[in-house]
Amino acid sequence: MQSNNLNIKFHHIGFVCENIDKYKLSFTLFSEHNLGLIFEDVNQNVKVEFIDIKGGYKIELIEILNEKLYCPIKKFVDRNTSGFHHLCYESDDIDETLLKLKNNNFRLISKTTNGFEGRTICFLTPKNNPDGPLIEIISNKV
């Protein structure tokens, strides 16, 4: 009998915003230090900045790089301006995690193998609740 337990650990909360510099000021009081990983994903047309929050947690701020090009968060920004976007978990075995999530009625929305820190990145949503929560699964750091 196969176990449905996921071998994952919490990595970050994704927060979409129009302008990272404007919104990161809101998190300054809660952060361990001001600078975190900054990454431009030209394939997804987003810029991200990670902020290490006190207690060992991370917030990922996400903005659109080029408004004239397709971006998967554009509709979210148009509707909400900013806000909570997703929960992210890191997996030791991303293929096994994806299989277990699919077997538990999650639908794969996107997968890329060239994410931040060389990671594979997958976004999923529950089939029975397409409004969320949006889940991101990332592979271990390369």
C-alpha positions in Angstrom: 0.0 0.0 0.0 1.4 3.4 -1.0 1.5 6.2 1.5 0.0 9.5 0.5 2.1 11.4 3.1 4.2 14.1 1.3 7.9 14.4 2.1 8.0 18.2 1.9 8.9 21.2 4.0 7.4 24.7 4.0 9.6 27.1 2.0 7.7 30.4 1.5 4.6 32.5 1.0 4.2 34.1 -2.4 3.0 37.7 -2.5 2.3 39.4 -5.8 2.7 43.1 -6.1 3.0 45.9 -8.6 6.4 47.1 -7.4 8.7 45.0 -5.1 10.6 48.1 -3.8 7.4 49.7 -2.7 6.0 46.6 -0.9 9.2 45.3 0.7 9.2 48.3 3.0 6.0 46.8 4.6 8.0 43.7 5.6 11.2 45.5 6.9 10.2 45.4 10.6 9.6 41.6 10.3 12.7 40.7 8.4 16.0 39.2 9.6 17.9 41.4 7.2 17.0 43.6 4.3 18.6 41.7 1.4 17.4 38.3 0.1 17.7 36.4 -3.1 16.7 38.5 -6.2 15.9 36.6 -9.3 14.6 37.5 -12.8 12.7 34.7 -14.5 12.5 36.0 -18.1 10.6 32.8 -19.2 7.8 33.7 -16.7 8.3 37.4 -17.2 8.6 38.0 -13.4 11.1 39.4 -10.9 11.1 37.9 -7.4 12.8 38.9 -4.2 12.9 36.7 -1.2 12.8 38.3 2.3 13.8 36.2 5.3 11.2 36.8 8.0 12.0 36.4 11.7 11.3 32.8 12.8 13.0 31.3 9.7 10.2 31.9 7.2 10.4 33.5 3.8 8.1 35.9 1.8 8.5 35.9 -1.9 7.6 39.2 -3.5 6.7 38.9 -7.2 6.3 41.6 -9.8 5.9 41.6 -13.6 9.1 42.4 -15.5 7.6 43.7 -18.8 3.9 44.8 -18.9 3.9 44.4 -22.7 4.7 40.6 -22.6 2.6 37.7 -21.3 3.0 37.0 -17.6 1.1 34.3 -15.6 0.4 36.8 -12.7 -0.9 39.6 -14.9 -4.6 38.8 -14.3 -3.9 38.6 -10.6 -2.3 42.1 -10.6 -5.1 43.5 -12.7 -7.7 42.2 -10.3 -6.0 42.7 -7.0 -3.0 45.0 -7.4 -1.3 43.0 -4.7 -1.8 40.2 -2.2 -1.3 36.6 -1.1 -0.7 34.4 -4.2 0.6 30.9 -3.1 2.1 28.6 -0.6 5.4 26.9 -1.5 6.8 23.6 -0.3 10.3 22.1 -1.0 10.4 18.5 -2.0 13.3 16.0 -1.8 11.6 14.0 -4.7 9.5 16.4 -6.8 8.3 13.6 -9.2 7.0 11.5 -6.3 5.4 14.6 -4.7 3.7 15.5 -8.0 2.4 12.0 -8.4 0.9 12.0 -4.9 -0.7 15.4 -5.4 -2.2 14.3 -8.8 -3.5 11.2 -7.1 -5.2 13.4 -4.5 -7.0 15.6 -7.1 -4.5 18.4 -7.6 -4.0 19.6 -11.2 -0.6 20.6 -12.5 -0.8 24.2 -13.9 2.8 24.7 -14.9 6.3 23.2 -14.6 9.7 24.7 -15.3 13.1 23.3 -14.8 15.1 26.6 -14.8 13.7 28.4 -11.7 15.6 30.3 -9.0 18.7 28.5 -7.8 18.4 26.0 -10.6 15.3 24.5 -9.2 12.4 22.7 -10.8 9.2 24.7 -10.0 5.6 23.4 -10.3 2.3 25.1 -9.6 -0.8 23.1 -8.8 -4.4 23.8 -7.8 -7.0 21.4 -6.2 -9.4 20.1 -8.9 -12.4 20.4 -6.5 -11.5 24.0 -5.6 -9.9 25.8 -8.6 -9.8 29.1 -6.7 -7.1 27.7 -4.4 -5.1 27.4 -2.6 -2.4 27.7 -5.3 0.5 25.4 -4.3 4.0 25.7 -5.5 6.3 22.7 -5.2 10.1 23.2 -5.7 12.9 20.8 -6.0 15.9 21.0 -3.7 18.5 23.7 -4.4 21.0 22.6 -7.2 
